[in-house]
Amino acid sequence: MVRHGGQDWFRLKPDLLVRDAERDVLVLDTKWKLLDGLRLNGKDKYGLALGDLYQL
């Protein structure tokens, strides 16, 4: 994420990296959430929160 004084700081590894020959074309991040089938109702909504949807 940051390169300073020849050092890599805060190295991040992307979920998916698409390359064309020798150059990076796309860097992609994925999101996933395991749904809880026991929480299938209008109140619990599979255990999902609004913040989970914002991440999409």
mmCIF file of the N, C-alpha and C atoms, coordinates in Angstrom:
data_MODEL
# 
_entry.id   MODEL 
# 
loop_
_atom_site.group_PDB 
_atom_site.id 
_atom_site.type_symbol 
_atom_site.label_atom_id 
_atom_site.label_alt_id 
_atom_site.label_comp_id 
_atom_site.label_asym_id 
_atom_site.label_entity_id 
_atom_site.label_seq_id 
_atom_site.pdbx_PDB_ins_code 
_atom_site.Cartn_x 
_atom_site.Cartn_y 
_atom_site.Cartn_z 
_atom_site.occupancy 
_atom_site.B_iso_or_equiv 
_atom_site.pdbx_formal_charge 
_atom_site.auth_seq_id 
_atom_site.auth_comp_id 
_atom_site.auth_asym_id 
_atom_site.auth_atom_id 
_atom_site.pdbx_PDB_model_num 
ATOM 1   N N  . MET A 1 1  ? 0.807   -1.180  0.000   1.00 0.00 ? 1  MET A N  1 
ATOM 2   C CA . MET A 1 1  ? 0.000   0.000   0.000   1.00 0.00 ? 1  MET A CA 1 
ATOM 3   C C  . MET A 1 1  ? 0.864   1.263   0.000   1.00 0.00 ? 1  MET A C  1 
ATOM 4   N N  . VAL A 1 2  ? 1.970   1.211   0.727   1.00 0.00 ? 2  VAL A N  1 
ATOM 5   C CA . VAL A 1 2  ? 2.874   2.363   0.791   1.00 0.00 ? 2  VAL A CA 1 
ATOM 6   C C  . VAL A 1 2  ? 4.303   1.878   0.571   1.00 0.00 ? 2  VAL A C  1 
ATOM 7   N N  . ARG A 1 3  ? 5.042   2.599   -0.249  1.00 0.00 ? 3  ARG A N  1 
ATOM 8   C CA . ARG A 1 3  ? 6.467   2.314   -0.443  1.00 0.00 ? 3  ARG A CA 1 
ATOM 9   C C  . ARG A 1 3  ? 7.221   3.549   0.007   1.00 0.00 ? 3  ARG A C  1 
ATOM 10  N N  . HIS A 1 4  ? 8.157   3.364   0.975   1.00 0.00 ? 4  HIS A N  1 
ATOM 11  C CA . HIS A 1 4  ? 8.900   4.484   1.529   1.00 0.00 ? 4  HIS A CA 1 
ATOM 12  C C  . HIS A 1 4  ? 10.339  4.038   1.790   1.00 0.00 ? 4  HIS A C  1 
ATOM 13  N N  . GLY A 1 5  ? 11.268  4.803   1.284   1.00 0.00 ? 5  GLY A N  1 
ATOM 14  C CA . GLY A 1 5  ? 12.677  4.510   1.519   1.00 0.00 ? 5  GLY A CA 1 
ATOM 15  C C  . GLY A 1 5  ? 13.079  3.102   1.095   1.00 0.00 ? 5  GLY A C  1 
ATOM 16  N N  . GLY A 1 6  ? 12.495  2.618   0.009   1.00 0.00 ? 6  GLY A N  1 
ATOM 17  C CA . GLY A 1 6  ? 12.823  1.279   -0.482  1.00 0.00 ? 6  GLY A CA 1 
ATOM 18  C C  . GLY A 1 6  ? 12.147  0.163   0.300   1.00 0.00 ? 6  GLY A C  1 
ATOM 19  N N  . GLN A 1 7  ? 11.278  0.512   1.232   1.00 0.00 ? 7  GLN A N  1 
ATOM 20  C CA . GLN A 1 7  ? 10.575  -0.492  2.017   1.00 0.00 ? 7  GLN A CA 1 
ATOM 21  C C  . GLN A 1 7  ? 9.087   -0.488  1.688   1.00 0.00 ? 7  GLN A C  1 
ATOM 22  N N  . ASP A 1 8  ? 8.508   -1.687  1.706   1.00 0.00 ? 8  ASP A N  1 
ATOM 23  C CA . ASP A 1 8  ? 7.060   -1.804  1.535   1.00 0.00 ? 8  ASP A CA 1 
ATOM 24  C C  . ASP A 1 8  ? 6.408   -1.774  2.912   1.00 0.00 ? 8  ASP A C  1 
ATOM 25  N N  . TRP A 1 9  ? 5.523   -0.816  3.121   1.00 0.00 ? 9  TRP A N  1 
ATOM 26  C CA . TRP A 1 9  ? 4.779   -0.714  4.370   1.00 0.00 ? 9  TRP A CA 1 
ATOM 27  C C  . TRP A 1 9  ? 3.335   -1.126  4.110   1.00 0.00 ? 9  TRP A C  1 
ATOM 28  N N  . PHE A 1 10 ? 2.728   -1.751  5.073   1.00 0.00 ? 10 PHE A N  1 
ATOM 29  C CA . PHE A 1 10 ? 1.313   -2.130  4.991   1.00 0.00 ? 10 PHE A CA 1 
ATOM 30  C C  . PHE A 1 10 ? 1.020   -2.947  3.733   1.00 0.00 ? 10 PHE A C  1 
ATOM 31  N N  . ARG A 1 11 ? 1.795   -4.001  3.552   1.00 0.00 ? 11 ARG A N  1 
ATOM 32  C CA . ARG A 1 11 ? 1.586   -4.836  2.369   1.00 0.00 ? 11 ARG A CA 1 
ATOM 33  C C  . ARG A 1 11 ? 0.201   -5.465  2.384   1.00 0.00 ? 11 ARG A C  1 
ATOM 34  N N  . LEU A 1 12 ? -0.502  -5.344  1.295   1.00 0.00 ? 12 LEU A N  1 
ATOM 35  C CA . LEU A 1 12 ? -1.808  -5.954  1.116   1.00 0.00 ? 12 LEU A CA 1 
ATOM 36  C C  . LEU A 1 12 ? -1.726  -6.945  -0.035  1.00 0.00 ? 12 LEU A C  1 
ATOM 37  N N  . LYS A 1 13 ? -2.429  -8.031  0.103   1.00 0.00 ? 13 LYS A N  1 
ATOM 38  C CA . LYS A 1 13 ? -2.476  -9.028  -0.951  1.00 0.00 ? 13 LYS A CA 1 
ATOM 39  C C  . LYS A 1 13 ? -3.900  -9.042  -1.503  1.00 0.00 ? 13 LYS A C  1 
ATOM 40  N N  . PRO A 1 14 ? -4.071  -8.722  -2.795  1.00 0.00 ? 14 PRO A N  1 
ATOM 41  C CA . PRO A 1 14 ? -5.428  -8.689  -3.352  1.00 0.00 ? 14 PRO A CA 1 
ATOM 42  C C  . PRO A 1 14 ? -6.019  -10.094 -3.426  1.00 0.00 ? 14 PRO A C  1 
ATOM 43  N N  . ASP A 1 15 ? -7.350  -10.156 -3.404  1.00 0.00 ? 15 ASP A N  1 
ATOM 44  C CA . ASP A 1 15 ? -8.022  -11.443 -3.561  1.00 0.00 ? 15 ASP A CA 1 
ATOM 45  C C  . ASP A 1 15 ? -7.823  -11.992 -4.971  1.00 0.00 ? 15 ASP A C  1 
ATOM 46  N N  . LEU A 1 16 ? -7.937  -11.134 -5.966  1.00 0.00 ? 16 LEU A N  1 
ATOM 47  C CA . LEU A 1 16 ? -7.764  -11.529 -7.365  1.00 0.00 ? 16 LEU A CA 1 
ATOM 48  C C  . LEU A 1 16 ? -6.914  -10.495 -8.090  1.00 0.00 ? 16 LEU A C  1 
ATOM 49  N N  . LEU A 1 17 ? -5.977  -10.970 -8.885  1.00 0.00 ? 17 LEU A N  1 
ATOM 50  C CA . LEU A 1 17 ? -5.130  -10.095 -9.697  1.00 0.00 ? 17 LEU A CA 1 
ATOM 51  C C  . LEU A 1 17 ? -5.145  -10.611 -11.123 1.00 0.00 ? 17 LEU A C  1 
ATOM 52  N N  . VAL A 1 18 ? -5.600  -9.781  -12.047 1.00 0.00 ? 18 VAL A N  1 
ATOM 53  C CA . VAL A 1 18 ? -5.662  -10.147 -13.462 1.00 0.00 ? 18 VAL A CA 1 
ATOM 54  C C  . VAL A 1 18 ? -4.485  -9.493  -14.155 1.00 0.00 ? 18 VAL A C  1 
ATOM 55  N N  . ARG A 1 19 ? -3.691  -10.322 -14.838 1.00 0.00 ? 19 ARG A N  1 
ATOM 56  C CA . ARG A 1 19 ? -2.491  -9.816  -15.513 1.00 0.00 ? 19 ARG A CA 1 
ATOM 57  C C  . ARG A 1 19 ? -2.582  -10.070 -17.009 1.00 0.00 ? 19 ARG A C  1 
ATOM 58  N N  . ASP A 1 20 ? -2.001  -9.172  -17.775 1.00 0.00 ? 20 ASP A N  1 
ATOM 59  C CA . ASP A 1 20 ? -1.884  -9.313  -19.224 1.00 0.00 ? 20 ASP A CA 1 
ATOM 60  C C  . ASP A 1 20 ? -0.403  -9.266  -19.534 1.00 0.00 ? 20 ASP A C  1 
ATOM 61  N N  . ALA A 1 21 ? 0.150   -10.406 -19.888 1.00 0.00 ? 21 ALA A N  1 
ATOM 62  C CA . ALA A 1 21 ? 1.590   -10.537 -20.114 1.00 0.00 ? 21 ALA A CA 1 
ATOM 63  C C  . ALA A 1 21 ? 2.341   -10.123 -18.846 1.00 0.00 ? 21 ALA A C  1 
ATOM 64  N N  . GLU A 1 22 ? 2.966   -8.969  -18.852 1.00 0.00 ? 22 GLU A N  1 
ATOM 65  C CA . GLU A 1 22 ? 3.796   -8.563  -17.719 1.00 0.00 ? 22 GLU A CA 1 
ATOM 66  C C  . GLU A 1 22 ? 3.220   -7.408  -16.904 1.00 0.00 ? 22 GLU A C  1 
ATOM 67  N N  . ARG A 1 23 ? 1.966   -7.022  -17.162 1.00 0.00 ? 23 ARG A N  1 
ATOM 68  C CA . ARG A 1 23 ? 1.437   -5.889  -16.405 1.00 0.00 ? 23 ARG A CA 1 
ATOM 69  C C  . ARG A 1 23 ? 0.122   -6.260  -15.725 1.00 0.00 ? 23 ARG A C  1 
ATOM 70  N N  . ASP A 1 24 ? -0.123  -5.615  -14.600 1.00 0.00 ? 24 ASP A N  1 
ATOM 71  C CA . ASP A 1 24 ? -1.368  -5.817  -13.872 1.00 0.00 ? 24 ASP A CA 1 
ATOM 72  C C  . ASP A 1 24 ? -2.479  -5.047  -14.568 1.00 0.00 ? 24 ASP A C  1 
ATOM 73  N N  . VAL A 1 25 ? -3.589  -5.714  -14.819 1.00 0.00 ? 25 VAL A N  1 
ATOM 74  C CA . VAL A 1 25 ? -4.718  -5.090  -15.508 1.00 0.00 ? 25 VAL A CA 1 
ATOM 75  C C  . VAL A 1 25 ? -5.823  -4.733  -14.516 1.00 0.00 ? 25 VAL A C  1 
ATOM 76  N N  . LEU A 1 26 ? -6.159  -5.665  -13.633 1.00 0.00 ? 26 LEU A N  1 
ATOM 77  C CA . LEU A 1 26 ? -7.218  -5.448  -12.657 1.00 0.00 ? 26 LEU A CA 1 
ATOM 78  C C  . LEU A 1 26 ? -6.795  -5.979  -11.297 1.00 0.00 ? 26 LEU A C  1 
ATOM 79  N N  . VAL A 1 27 ? -7.111  -5.247  -10.263 1.00 0.00 ? 27 VAL A N  1 
ATOM 80  C CA . VAL A 1 27 ? -6.942  -5.709  -8.896  1.00 0.00 ? 27 VAL A CA 1 
ATOM 81  C C  . VAL A 1 27 ? -8.341  -5.756  -8.301  1.00 0.00 ? 27 VAL A C  1 
ATOM 82  N N  . LEU A 1 28 ? -8.757  -6.944  -7.844  1.00 0.00 ? 28 LEU A N  1 
ATOM 83  C CA . LEU A 1 28 ? -10.130 -7.130  -7.390  1.00 0.00 ? 28 LEU A CA 1 
ATOM 84  C C  . LEU A 1 28 ? -10.179 -7.609  -5.947  1.00 0.00 ? 28 LEU A C  1 
ATOM 85  N N  . ASP A 1 29 ? -11.179 -7.133  -5.243  1.00 0.00 ? 29 ASP A N  1 
ATOM 86  C CA . ASP A 1 29 ? -11.429 -7.539  -3.865  1.00 0.00 ? 29 ASP A CA 1 
ATOM 87  C C  . ASP A 1 29 ? -12.765 -8.276  -3.838  1.00 0.00 ? 29 ASP A C  1 
ATOM 88  N N  . THR A 1 30 ? -12.852 -9.344  -3.068  1.00 0.00 ? 30 THR A N  1 
ATOM 89  C CA . THR A 1 30 ? -14.095 -10.098 -2.980  1.00 0.00 ? 30 THR A CA 1 
ATOM 90  C C  . THR A 1 30 ? -14.676 -9.982  -1.580  1.00 0.00 ? 30 THR A C  1 
ATOM 91  N N  . LYS A 1 31 ? -15.972 -10.126 -1.491  1.00 0.00 ? 31 LYS A N  1 
ATOM 92  C CA . LYS A 1 31 ? -16.683 -10.132 -0.214  1.00 0.00 ? 31 LYS A CA 1 
ATOM 93  C C  . LYS A 1 31 ? -17.543 -11.386 -0.170  1.00 0.00 ? 31 LYS A C  1 
ATOM 94  N N  . TRP A 1 32 ? -17.633 -11.975 1.001   1.00 0.00 ? 32 TRP A N  1 
ATOM 95  C CA . TRP A 1 32 ? -18.507 -13.128 1.160   1.00 0.00 ? 32 TRP A CA 1 
ATOM 96  C C  . TRP A 1 32 ? -18.983 -13.172 2.602   1.00 0.00 ? 32 TRP A C  1 
ATOM 97  N N  . LYS A 1 33 ? -20.099 -13.813 2.790   1.00 0.00 ? 33 LYS A N  1 
ATOM 98  C CA . LYS A 1 33 ? -20.663 -13.972 4.126   1.00 0.00 ? 33 LYS A CA 1 
ATOM 99  C C  . LYS A 1 33 ? -21.422 -15.286 4.128   1.00 0.00 ? 33 LYS A C  1 
ATOM 100 N N  . LEU A 1 34 ? -21.192 -16.090 5.130   1.00 0.00 ? 34 LEU A N  1 
ATOM 101 C CA . LEU A 1 34 ? -21.904 -17.350 5.288   1.00 0.00 ? 34 LEU A CA 1 
ATOM 102 C C  . LEU A 1 34 ? -23.274 -17.059 5.874   1.00 0.00 ? 34 LEU A C  1 
ATOM 103 N N  . LEU A 1 35 ? -24.330 -17.428 5.140   1.00 0.00 ? 35 LEU A N  1 
ATOM 104 C CA . LEU A 1 35 ? -25.688 -17.171 5.599   1.00 0.00 ? 35 LEU A CA 1 
ATOM 105 C C  . LEU A 1 35 ? -26.095 -18.225 6.620   1.00 0.00 ? 35 LEU A C  1 
ATOM 106 N N  . ASP A 1 36 ? -26.807 -17.811 7.657   1.00 0.00 ? 36 ASP A N  1 
ATOM 107 C CA . ASP A 1 36 ? -27.283 -18.705 8.703   1.00 0.00 ? 36 ASP A CA 1 
ATOM 108 C C  . ASP A 1 36 ? -28.744 -19.048 8.419   1.00 0.00 ? 36 ASP A C  1 
ATOM 109 N N  . GLY A 1 37 ? -28.984 -20.233 7.879   1.00 0.00 ? 37 GLY A N  1 
ATOM 110 C CA . GLY A 1 37 ? -30.331 -20.667 7.525   1.00 0.00 ? 37 GLY A CA 1 
ATOM 111 C C  . GLY A 1 37 ? -31.265 -20.784 8.709   1.00 0.00 ? 37 GLY A C  1 
ATOM 112 N N  . LEU A 1 38 ? -30.724 -20.901 9.910   1.00 0.00 ? 38 LEU A N  1 
ATOM 113 C CA . LEU A 1 38 ? -31.556 -20.966 11.114  1.00 0.00 ? 38 LEU A CA 1 
ATOM 114 C C  . LEU A 1 38 ? -32.102 -19.591 11.489  1.00 0.00 ? 38 LEU A C  1 
ATOM 115 N N  . ARG A 1 39 ? -31.572 -18.543 10.872  1.00 0.00 ? 39 ARG A N  1 
ATOM 116 C CA . ARG A 1 39 ? -32.009 -17.167 11.167  1.00 0.00 ? 39 ARG A CA 1 
ATOM 117 C C  . ARG A 1 39 ? -32.799 -16.597 9.988   1.00 0.00 ? 39 ARG A C  1 
ATOM 118 N N  . LEU A 1 40 ? -33.576 -17.476 9.360   1.00 0.00 ? 40 LEU A N  1 
ATOM 119 C CA . LEU A 1 40 ? -34.387 -17.091 8.197   1.00 0.00 ? 40 LEU A CA 1 
ATOM 120 C C  . LEU A 1 40 ? -35.730 -16.553 8.683   1.00 0.00 ? 40 LEU A C  1 
ATOM 121 N N  . ASN A 1 41 ? -35.762 -15.271 8.973   1.00 0.00 ? 41 ASN A N  1 
ATOM 122 C CA . ASN A 1 41 ? -37.018 -14.618 9.343   1.00 0.00 ? 41 ASN A CA 1 
ATOM 123 C C  . ASN A 1 41 ? -36.854 -13.114 9.138   1.00 0.00 ? 41 ASN A C  1 
ATOM 124 N N  . GLY A 1 42 ? -37.931 -12.385 9.273   1.00 0.00 ? 42 GLY A N  1 
ATOM 125 C CA . GLY A 1 42 ? -37.900 -10.940 9.027   1.00 0.00 ? 42 GLY A CA 1 
ATOM 126 C C  . GLY A 1 42 ? -37.064 -10.167 10.021  1.00 0.00 ? 42 GLY A C  1 
ATOM 127 N N  . LYS A 1 43 ? -36.833 -10.740 11.201  1.00 0.00 ? 43 LYS A N  1 
ATOM 128 C CA . LYS A 1 43 ? -36.055 -10.037 12.224  1.00 0.00 ? 43 LYS A CA 1 
ATOM 129 C C  . LYS A 1 43 ? -34.560 -10.269 12.064  1.00 0.00 ? 43 LYS A C  1 
ATOM 130 N N  . ASP A 1 44 ? -34.142 -11.516 11.907  1.00 0.00 ? 44 ASP A N  1 
ATOM 131 C CA . ASP A 1 44 ? -32.711 -11.854 11.874  1.00 0.00 ? 44 ASP A CA 1 
ATOM 132 C C  . ASP A 1 44 ? -32.090 -11.777 10.486  1.00 0.00 ? 44 ASP A C  1 
ATOM 133 N N  . LYS A 1 45 ? -32.894 -11.925 9.438   1.00 0.00 ? 45 LYS A N  1 
ATOM 134 C CA . LYS A 1 45 ? -32.444 -11.761 8.034   1.00 0.00 ? 45 LYS A CA 1 
ATOM 135 C C  . LYS A 1 45 ? -31.171 -12.554 7.724   1.00 0.00 ? 45 LYS A C  1 
ATOM 136 N N  . TYR A 1 46 ? -31.183 -13.837 8.053   1.00 0.00 ? 46 TYR A N  1 
ATOM 137 C CA . TYR A 1 46 ? -30.042 -14.736 7.787   1.00 0.00 ? 46 TYR A CA 1 
ATOM 138 C C  . TYR A 1 46 ? -28.781 -14.335 8.543   1.00 0.00 ? 46 TYR A C  1 
ATOM 139 N N  . GLY A 1 47 ? -28.847 -13.420 9.488   1.00 0.00 ? 47 GLY A N  1 
ATOM 140 C CA . GLY A 1 47 ? -27.654 -12.952 10.192  1.00 0.00 ? 47 GLY A CA 1 
ATOM 141 C C  . GLY A 1 47 ? -26.920 -11.842 9.464   1.00 0.00 ? 47 GLY A C  1 
ATOM 142 N N  . LEU A 1 48 ? -27.530 -11.283 8.429   1.00 0.00 ? 48 LEU A N  1 
ATOM 143 C CA . LEU A 1 48 ? -26.923 -10.185 7.675   1.00 0.00 ? 48 LEU A CA 1 
ATOM 144 C C  . LEU A 1 48 ? -27.201 -8.854  8.348   1.00 0.00 ? 48 LEU A C  1 
ATOM 145 N N  . ALA A 1 49 ? -26.279 -7.938  8.222   1.00 0.00 ? 49 ALA A N  1 
ATOM 146 C CA . ALA A 1 49 ? -26.446 -6.578  8.721   1.00 0.00 ? 49 ALA A CA 1 
ATOM 147 C C  . ALA A 1 49 ? -26.361 -5.614  7.544   1.00 0.00 ? 49 ALA A C  1 
ATOM 148 N N  . LEU A 1 50 ? -26.865 -4.423  7.713   1.00 0.00 ? 50 LEU A N  1 
ATOM 149 C CA . LEU A 1 50 ? -26.807 -3.414  6.656   1.00 0.00 ? 50 LEU A CA 1 
ATOM 150 C C  . LEU A 1 50 ? -25.367 -3.135  6.253   1.00 0.00 ? 50 LEU A C  1 
ATOM 151 N N  . GLY A 1 51 ? -24.442 -3.144  7.204   1.00 0.00 ? 51 GLY A N  1 
ATOM 152 C CA . GLY A 1 51 ? -23.021 -2.942  6.902   1.00 0.00 ? 51 GLY A CA 1 
ATOM 153 C C  . GLY A 1 51 ? -22.464 -3.996  5.948   1.00 0.00 ? 51 GLY A C  1 
ATOM 154 N N  . ASP A 1 52 ? -22.975 -5.225  6.045   1.00 0.00 ? 52 ASP A N  1 
ATOM 155 C CA . ASP A 1 52 ? -22.546 -6.277  5.116   1.00 0.00 ? 52 ASP A CA 1 
ATOM 156 C C  . ASP A 1 52 ? -22.913 -5.911  3.686   1.00 0.00 ? 52 ASP A C  1 
ATOM 157 N N  . LEU A 1 53 ? -24.087 -5.354  3.502   1.00 0.00 ? 53 LEU A N  1 
ATOM 158 C CA . LEU A 1 53 ? -24.514 -4.979  2.156   1.00 0.00 ? 53 LEU A CA 1 
ATOM 159 C C  . LEU A 1 53 ? -23.769 -3.763  1.635   1.00 0.00 ? 53 LEU A C  1 
ATOM 160 N N  . TYR A 1 54 ? -23.425 -2.831  2.530   1.00 0.00 ? 54 TYR A N  1 
ATOM 161 C CA . TYR A 1 54 ? -22.640 -1.665  2.106   1.00 0.00 ? 54 TYR A CA 1 
ATOM 162 C C  . TYR A 1 54 ? -21.278 -2.088  1.577   1.00 0.00 ? 54 TYR A C  1 
ATOM 163 N N  . GLN A 1 55 ? -20.712 -3.157  2.100   1.00 0.00 ? 55 GLN A N  1 
ATOM 164 C CA . GLN A 1 55 ? -19.403 -3.617  1.640   1.00 0.00 ? 55 GLN A CA 1 
ATOM 165 C C  . GLN A 1 55 ? -19.450 -4.108  0.201   1.00 0.00 ? 55 GLN A C  1 
ATOM 166 N N  . LEU A 1 56 ? -20.636 -4.523  -0.258  1.00 0.00 ? 56 LEU A N  1 
ATOM 167 C CA . LEU A 1 56 ? -20.752 -4.993  -1.632  1.00 0.00 ? 56 LEU A CA 1 
ATOM 168 C C  . LEU A 1 56 ? -20.516 -3.851  -2.591  1.00 0.00 ? 56 LEU A C  1 
# 
